[in-house]
Amino acid sequence: MRILHLAMKDLKLLLRDKLGAFFILGFPILMGLFFGLVMGGSSSSDPGKMKVAIVDLDQSPISQKFIESLKKNENIELATDTLDSAMDSVRLGKRTGVVVLPLGFGEKAGLMWEPQPEIQLGMDPSRAAESAMMAGFIMQATAGLIGERFRQPREFLPSIISAREQMLKGDASPQTKLLAGVLFGSLEKMIDSADQLQNENDVSSGFGERGMQFANVKNLDVMKKIDPNSVEAQVRKLRSRWDVSFPQAMLWGVLGCVAGFSISIARERTMGTMLRLQVSPLSKMQILLGKATACFLAVLLVMVVMVSLGLLLKMQPLSYPKLAVAAVATGICFVGIMMTLAVLGKTEQSVSGIGWAINTVMAMIGGCMIPAMFLPGFLQKISFISPIRWSILSIEGAIWRDFSWQEMLFPCAVLVAIGIVGFSIGTTILYRRTT
């Protein structure tokens, strides 16, 4: 009870400071609304390459040429993968999208008179702009196949022979069959002549450079877990722009809590309040736990307020229990960070300066200012040193990424571990300074 009384006292002091309360509750709401309105459910331009997986179910020379054409695109970082692995990598935010080439792709791709094979494109739901861009790249690569077909005219022969055989077996009149036989025979002779001419003079038709673009691109729902042994298929997708922006906004409020409580500890040390608490019946650990509890409750309050506002704006979390676990893990993590920041300076001003400097760096590389998925590749790798990245990942896992409990375990465990280490460092140094 003593710890709880101390925590409530600190919360009341924090809320009495109107400016501080604004940065803890008001500012994150403004950030969430701002990013949500700016993104509008889609992404801005990504300064880095799009990481795309390609699944080649055909394994034909034509499908390989298609893949080679995509690899030449400077905007794409292409990697071959299996279907299950590729879809999981997009669902978990590791890749931007996946392209699936179907069986039989090489038989009709690039043949203008044939129905084009269905190319499946699955994109991260938060990357709507890149989705349209990727569809354009697929069209461009398919146009290259048309040129490739005309550069190698003999590849037309199997489809022409097949069409002639179907005509002869059909119910057409004898005159029509005779006319079709003459036509197809002429086509075969023309292809033989074109093939001979190309071999002799190495002449390209140039048809592929005319911008002819034929492709049948279909959307693939990457939010669906592909598990043949599952009882029911679960389709999960991003349902509103707020699903992306509000996890960022929550962390701005959390950073406000961290800064506010770390400064309050420094203030109580310089003003002598900490010394007066020490001569009371309270132990040092009870005093520190009271501070930690107040910060923890403030973090939870911020997240509850932000989720409530998100629900009013039609945000639809996929799992409230997982969201609660992510909130608790986030609270533990940033309580530990708060305790460490509180001992980095000897005065209130120094703690404030150092604390906000560290918070800003964590926010920049962790996804608070710009979502981590939009950062260049090297910054995305660096971002994993920021606790904010792990916190946003766990929150998104509960809201729209549809993490399983096993997938939630690792980011939450990282957050709890950071919190424990930070709390241990902070309390140890405070103990030494107050003895």
Secondary structure as UniProt FT lines:
FT   HELIX           2..16
FT   HELIX           18..21
FT   HELIX           22..26
FT   HELIX           27..39
FT   TURN            40..41
FT   STRAND          50..56
FT   HELIX           61..71
FT   TURN            74..75
FT   STRAND          76..80
FT   HELIX           83..91
FT   TURN            92..93
FT   STRAND          97..101
FT   TURN            103..104
FT   HELIX           105..108
FT   TURN            109..110
FT   TURN            112..113
FT   STRAND          118..123
FT   TURN            125..126
FT   HELIX           128..151
FT   HELIX           153..156
FT   HELIX           157..169
FT   HELIX           174..201
FT   HELIX           207..210
FT   STRAND          216..219
FT   TURN            222..223
FT   TURN            228..229
FT   HELIX           242..271
FT   HELIX           273..278
FT   HELIX           284..312
FT   TURN            313..314
FT   HELIX           320..341
FT   TURN            342..343
FT   HELIX           348..366
FT   HELIX           372..374
FT   HELIX           377..382
FT   HELIX           383..385
FT   HELIX           387..399
FT   HELIX           405..433
//
